[in-house]
Amino acid sequence: MVRRFTHTEPLMLLQFRNITRGWIATIIVALVGLATVLFLIPQNGLNLGGNTAVANVGGRNITPPELTRELELTLQRERQNGNNLSQQDAIDAGYHRSLLERMISRVAMYVYADRIGVSASDKQVRDQINSIPAVHNAVTGAFDETAYDNFLAQMRYSQPEFERDVRGDLTTQMVAQSLLAGVRAPTSFGALTYAYDAETRVISLAEVPASAAGAIPQPNDAQIQAFYEDNQQRLRLPEFRVLTLVYARPSDFVARAQIPEERIREEFDARAPAMTRPETRTYVRIAANNEAQANEVAQRINRGEAPAAVAQALSLQITRGEDQARAQVPDQEAAAAVFSAQVRGPAIVAHSSLTPFIVVRVENSTPGVTPNYAEHHDEIRTALAADQAQDLMNAAVSAFEDARSAGASLAEAAHQSGLTSVTLPPVEAQGRTQQGQPIEGAADMASLLTSAFATPEGEATDFESVGDADVIAGVDRIIPASVRPLEEVRADLVQAWIQRERSTRLRELADTMTTALNNGQSFATVVSAQHARMIARSQTIDRRSAVQRLPQSLAAQIFAGAEGAPAHIVGDGILFAVVEHINRPDIATVDPQVLESMRLYAERPCMPQALQAGAPPMCGMSTSVFEALQSEVVTAANPRRNDNVIDRVYRPSNATEEAAQQ
């Protein structure tokens, strides 16, 4: 999940934060802080995972790979916005530290939610993931496992990690909404919001081409070696393991089942009574006192009168039978009449053992079912084969264990006992090959892989359920974590080094332009001196159009600066702007109803998802209240940062130079 990071903090949020320092917010924060202290004090002390984590928050570690992934995803977004920073540039600027603080805040909220027993449901997690366009098939539009795997690979997340963070973010949102329920913006916030939203700025904008940096020479061997050493973390390969999997699946033994025909016939005969269904009929029966009365009843019914009406008119007893088999009709003579009469035919007169005469009319019939051996043959054989396959599999597992005890390897024991075995190519703990592709069924194997990566080389896990099988994993070989050889990545490193040098020169050029502008030179003079292309002259722009038409980081700088302030971003060239004038609205002339609507706008929630996705600056008063509450949660979680690991993994350029000089 990409969390947006910018150096420039929106002015409005700063103003909101100032307000949250008032007495109302103080009381809210104090109460929440008291509660969180009770929940977040670690029960087993604090540790940093053997000094391998960059931070520990409430007993949960943040690892270097997690922080590196966050940094790389952030840099990708920055580059998409035109801010072409290398990882080393970001480290020099302290991005990794800022991102770590954001991760600490998120993890603190996750831990807090765990401690108070709040968690998003599996359905909420599924729905959230399903809302991501990239996980859908481009043709059918349906959720697609392959598309999901590709998305996770691009994001550099394993499926369990990603779904854990999705659940954590959803849970944080639930907690925040509960904490912020009832927060009301003051009346003055309507005017403040309107002034913020309606403000426009007059800017001029120019583009300096990348060629302004000049030709970048190829790095020499010493420079590439140093660059290679500086990027060890990015070039690191995780530990891989060669695993042999042995499957115990009943389906593998179905074809081996031997079911004699006599056994199938025997099973059919045993099942036949349960499968037999006699004919049933729905009928009416009217008891008559004599034959003449019975004939009158039958004639009236056959002329179209309702049986119930005829019985009522003659004060005779009427009985109705619903879906009764012959054996369910109380009187044998009546049963004979019911099952001899024509269905939906005329009423008939018959004798009865209980009354002298009866009149019967059959309304409906359901045919009986007599099981046919040929029709049920395959069904019964399949069921018997499945039972026998289970027995055969259990015997094979026992033979497999006996063979292992006798010294056979996992594959040999599987072959001897008739179990299926497969040896995977080298795979890492998240189920991906050395080429970065997920192994088949990796999602179902998460637990088994975890066990396999905790098992010594030459040994095997216990059987674990994976889909419809029980699977055991043997560790054939462990390939330790390593760094890609220099020669393997030399070409990529050369290009990255040249790009870094170009970016450095462009930033120096942008700083020179900024200095010239601050020293009184006109924007046109500064731009002309660098042979830049003028894109816009004295153009009025509002916040919304700035975000839509300009890279977000440049738009943020433009609307955070004062009149005359320069702004720039470095990417494939330089975008350089100057704020010539700021147009602020006259609040006294604004309709009060408009201001009230803006006050309500200020109350709208802007929860962690919006903040992490780089939401527009005016995100609601509740955001700052939430941030104040989150600050208390973080404090109570007592996060511990491992500066030794941070400095070792994320070394600034000057540290490398100083080390080289010593």
MILO-84939 format. One record per residue (C-alpha): x negated, y negated, z; residue in one letter. Coordinates in steps of 0.001 Angstrom, whole numbers, plus 500000, padded with zeros to 6 digits. Last residue first. Layout:
BEGIN
XYZa/...
% end
This chain:
BEGIN
460739492355507214q/461495490660503892q/463685493513502624a/465716493527505827a/466300489793505512e/467465490234501926e/469885493014502862t/471258490997505769a/471636487989503474n/473759490045501112s/476257491042503791p/476272494683504979r/479645496411505081y/478872499978506171v/476192499158508768r/477808495949509958d/481195497601510431i/479683500679512083v/477746498613514612n/480663496222515094d/482964499001516302n/486127497065517052r/488203498026520078r/491891497186520073p/493504496561523487n/497007497699522474a/498389494973524768a/496660492294522711t/498040493762519474v/501590493853520849v/501246490259522056e/500077489157518612s/503002491012517084q/505375488898519131l/503751485696517853a/503775487072514321e/507457487902514674f/508200484367515830v/506245483155512818s/508244485303510451t/511551484463512115s/511116480861511003m/511527481938507414g/509388482855504418c/508338479551502979m/504860480726501899p/506078482991499083p/505570486694499897a/502133488284499502g/503189491925499579a/502027492346503174q/504164489447504344l/507216490717502517a/506849494213503919q/506146492825507408p/509488491054507719m/510728487814506276c/514085487384507932p/516305484425507023r/516377481719509637e/514738479085507430a/517442479599504819y/520034478807507478l/518232475513508025r/518154475005504246m/521935475375504126s/522168472777506890e/519916470396504923l/522135470753501867v/525179470044503998q/523450466897505307p/523188465531501706d/519634464233501145v/518902460484501018t/517256460296504442a/514985463236503540i/513089461156500982d/511282463817498949p/507449464110498826r/505545463673495578n/501815464406495990i/499362462861493516h/496211463699491613e/495651467233492920v/492626468509490959v/492250471771489109a/489495474116487934f/490104477575486438l/486662479100486049i/485484481844483716g/486461485488483592d/487345485106487240g/486472482213489530v/489193480189491213i/489367476452491689h/490889473628493674a/489894469961493923p/491430467586496478a/492370464096495255g/495582464114497239e/495400466704500013a/495129470458499526g/497456473292500568a/499716473122497509f/496823473308495037i/494991475986497050q/498045478266497151a/498607477843493403a/494983478829492797l/495336481971494951s/498606482858493238q/497205482704489711p/499204480062487850l/502487480021485928r/504948481735488288q/503349480623491559v/503038477046490300a/506608477168488947s/507913477971492395r/505740475480494244r/506574472513492069d/504537471080489175i/504039467621487711t/501380467438484963q/498688464777484996s/496774466430482146r/497036470166481521a/494766472765479870i/491587470749479313m/488881472998477874r/485474472829479570a/482284471509477990h/480725471412481465q/480099467657481425a/483545467128479902s/485257468671482921v/483395466467485397v/484012463351483303t/487726464131482869a/488119464777486605f/486585461422487377s/483318461189489303q/483655459918492862g/481281462047494883n/484062464538495674n/484435465207491944l/480700465785491547a/480643468089494574t/483589470115493231t/481914470461489839m/478709471703491489t/480705474167493606d/482383475465490433a/478940475894488847l/477736477829491896e/480869479977491673r/480201480578487981l/476607481560488686r/477672484034491362t/480396485471489130s/477864486012486341r/475456487695488753e/478226489967490025r/479285490838486481q/475699491672485548i/475388493906488633w/478692495638487853a/477592496309484270q/474238497679485412v/475932499752488117l/478252501363485587d/475308502368483389a/473288503636486370r/476082505830487770v/474720509302487032e/471141508107487152e/471620506802490677l/472928510088492012p/476450509978493486r/476314509788497273v/477056512882499308s/479588514625501496a/478562518233502004p/479568520976499551i/480853523798501754i/481081527272500238r/483328530320500394d/485797529036502993v/488609531604503045g/492194530413502955a/495136532585504035i/498564532158502462v/502072533283503427d/504335532726500464a/507611531076499462d/506245527508499810g/503035527649501808v/503452529371505177s/500162529924507005e/498015533060507391f/495065532422509694d/492056530535508375t/488943532161506967a/485212532385507689e/482131532191505475g/481702528444505953e/483233527217509207p/486960526378509419t/488179522841510163a/488434521988506464f/490486525154505914a/492930524211508689s/493575520795507150t/493845522437503750l/496497524835505093l/498519521959506590s/498460519953503354a/499139522979501129m/502724522110500169d/501619518768498666a/498653520427496957a/500939522763494982g/498680522696491941e/495408520954492696i/495429517182492470p/493015515688489922q/490136513471491069g/487517515097488849q/485860516643491907q/489208518270492624t/491923516807494806r/493735518446497727g/493428515766500395q/490595517612502142a/488427517783499047e/488415520587496463v/485674522552494720p/487374524821492154p/489911527173493702l/489407530921493985t/492607532923493540v/493863536034495330s/496979538168494918t/497444541052497358l/497056544651496184g/495248545990499254s/491900546669497609q/491971543452495572h/492864541322498610a/490125542973500676a/487604542320497919e/488662538658497610a/488425538096501390l/485137539933501655s/485113543513502885a/483496544252506256g/485681547001507708a/487741544438509589s/488437542775506266r/489667546068504824a/491939546657507834d/493383543141507508e/494174543747503843f/495691547156504593a/498013545516507133s/498868542804504621v/499558545471501979a/501892547348504343a/503811544136505028n/503971543476501291m/505315546970500573l/507990546553503262d/509032543184501824q/509040544689498336a/511309547520499588q/513902545019500762d/513623543053497516a/513897546277495498a/517102547226497364l/518631543849496576a/517568544021492915t/518917547599492597r/522261546531494055i/522635543656491598e/521477545806488692d/524074548540489372h/527023546331490246h/528663546241486806e/527758549852486031a/529236551091489306y/532570549350488820n/534309548029491895p/538119548222491899t/539747544833492143v/543473544298492616g/545464541867490558p/546911538823492291t/550699538611491899s/553264535844492059n/556985535138492645e/558375538634493254v/562189538713493995r/563603541293496352v/567204541859497517v/567628544259500403i/570136546955501343f/571057549012504358p/568628547272506694t/565428548507508365l/564608551521506164s/565418549577503032s/567331550314499819h/566854548155496751a/568499545373494780v/566410543457492242i/565747539771491596a/564873539021487998p/561254538516486811g/558497536271488170r/556445539486488601v/558607542466487642q/559632544586490614a/557809547835491372s/555407546409493977f/558113544633495969v/560537547600495740a/557942550115496936a/556992547774499755a/560665547503500750a/560852551303500904e/557627551371502961q/558888548649505336d/556298546338506988p/554644545040503767v/550919544892504629q/550114548262503054a/551301547029499683r/548948544040499849a/550416540715500869q/549626537425499163d/552331535536501051e/555505537426502105g/558747535527502671r/561659536833504700t/565348535780504396i/568082536726506889q/571684536283505676l/574233533635506617s/575882533830503166l/575238530169502280a/571841530188504013q/570668533252502088a/571803531726498797v/570055528430499560a/566791530199500518a/566896532281497317p/567293529145495156a/570155529444492675e/569164530059489075g/571703532593487736r/569263535371488764n/569481534164492349i/573301534245492246r/573318537737490697q/570838539132493251a/572845537776496173v/576117539153494776e/574494542586494210n/573280542637497811a/576756541743499090q/578249544588497077a/575579547013498303e/576165546298501969n/574865544229504879n/572182542414502866a/568559541543503918a/566840538935501701i/563196539422500612r/561005536762499043v/557695537539497292y/553966536827497020t/552020539862495837r/548588541396496490t/546720543996494441e/544035545804496416p/540453544537496802r/537527546952496759t/534100545359497398m/534067546231501104a/535143549793500363p/532539550078497577a/529520549016499634r/528616552464500958a/529394554075497597d/527215551524495862f/524344552126498308e/524505555869497626e/524636555269493880r/521538553009494108i/519734555612496200r/520637558345493698e/519223556229490897e/515843556174492635p/514397552747493582i/510619552402493095q/509380548889494020a/506178547825492290r/507893545112490231a/509225543569493446v/505760543461494993f/504603539997493844d/508003538536494826s/507353539558498448p/504471537051498505r/501256537434500520a/498811535087498812y/495038535058499308v/493292531734498710l/489570531524498094t/488204528077498848l/485238526137497512v/484914523078499719r/484252519433499001f/482995516772501395e/483678513267500203p/481682511542497451l/480052508219498283r/479572505674495538l/481636502974497219r/479818503477500522q/476394503533498885q/476944500155497253n/474016498253498771d/471670501129497972e/472660501050494307y/472224497287494174f/468716497667495653a/467835500376493122q/469330498300490302i/467237495292491338q/464064497372491597a/464676498980488212d/465119495650486431n/468496494024485886p/469492493128482318q/469471489408481736p/472633487322482199i/473103484852479348a/474627481558480429g/477171480979483180a/479018478591480894a/479758481612478687s/482469482563481182a/484559479688479856p/485494476659482021v/489239476056482028e/490845472760482997a/493862471653485040l/495237468254485968s/497731468060488767i/500757466091489915v/502339467751492926r/505912468528493891t/507657468781497275e/511223470092497195a/510576473327499112d/508557471797501918y/510787468789502401a/513859471027502289y/512399473399504857t/511473470596507230l/514859468943506831a/516655472206507580g/514174472960510365f/515291469846512200s/518537471634513107t/516592474183515144p/516261477732513706a/518114480476515524r/516653483824516639v/519599486120517449g/517970489398516480a/514214488904516291l/513170491812518505l/515604494215516838s/514581493137513335q/510937493500514323a/511421497059515580v/513205498130512386m/510565496433510218q/507814498138512176t/509560501475511601t/509686500849507861l/505991499922507852d/505032502995509896g/507100505352507737r/505463503964504601v/502074504299506319d/502656507964507178r/504013508602503672e/500825507210502177f/498521509142504488e/500400512446503997p/500358511989500183q/496660511171500009s/495951507571499140y/493491506152496619r/496138503745495242m/495427504961491725q/495436508569492950a/498683507999494837l/500331506645491674f/499035509585489656n/500456512030492219d/503815510230492165y/503877510313488357a/503179514037488512t/505907514557491110e/508481512670489021d/511464510789490445f/513964510282487619a/513820507543484989g/514132510186482267t/511508508808479876v/509028506905482065a/509302509506484823n/509486507704488158h/506776507228490775v/505587503930489257a/508958502225489780p/508681502417493605i/512233502652495011s/511849506433495386n/509139505827497969i/511540503746500062q/514364506267499645d/512111509135500704r/510881507226503763v/514437506273504750q/515528509890504283k/512684511136506501d/513915508803509231s/512108505683510434a/510701506035513926s/511328504542517352v/510272506458520483g/508958503557522553i/505372504852522344r/505609505605518644d/506905502088517897a/504008500557519832y/501534502762517979v/502896501686514595y/502924498032515709m/499289498313516825a/498486499973513494v/499865496981511618r/497999494427513693s/494751496409513486i/495161496615509712m/495543492840509541r/492441492407511684e/490547494814509425l/491595492791506401l/490111489661507924s/486852491439508725r/486627492966505254h/487260489598503617y/484272488060505411g/483054485928502501a/479867487999502168d/482008491137502199i/484212489729499444a/481207488810497335d/479792492302497883q/483074493830496738q/482993491754493593s/485370488825493223l/487158487817490041n/489936485533491272n/492225485495488222g/495372486775489904n/494775490280488592q/491295489987490071r/492755489174493488e/495090492169493230r/492186494476492463q/490201492875495281l/492997493708497715t/493071497311496542l/489305497528497012e/489409496045500504l/492246498308501660e/490417501341500289r/487249500250502069t/489198499843505329l/490650503346505048e/487293504847504022p/485611503132507011p/488087504675509480t/490807503061511583i/491256505217514672n/494364505647516817r/494056505649520617g/495881502346521141g/493947500744518320v/490449502035517569n/488220500211515106a/485519500754512493v/485544504479513174a/482461506726513245t/481265505898516784n/482233509339518099g/485884508662517461g/485903505099518714l/487052505800522220n/489421504349524745l/490843506040527807g/493177509000527917n/496518507386528554q/495953504358526357p/497785501248527634i/500350500627524891l/503687501298526521f/503487499357529790l/501568496510528176v/504208496393525450t/506990495632527884a/505162492760529570l/504200491298526182g/507790491462525028v/508892489482528049l/506039486982527718a/506667486526524000v/510313485731524528i/509575483314527409i/506854481542525446t/509086481335522383a/511640479414524394i/508986477201526052w/507379476017522835g/504383477703521162r/506741478946518497t/506893475381517184i/503199475307516401n/503546478606514599r/506255477151512397f/504002474277511416q/501261476743510519l/503793478714508527l/504707475554506647m/501103474731505798l/500476478058504096p/497203479760505099e/494495479691502467t/491974482534502656h/494302484943500935t/495140488567501612f/498002490596500158r/498573494048501527r/498522496769498901v/500000500000500000m/
% end
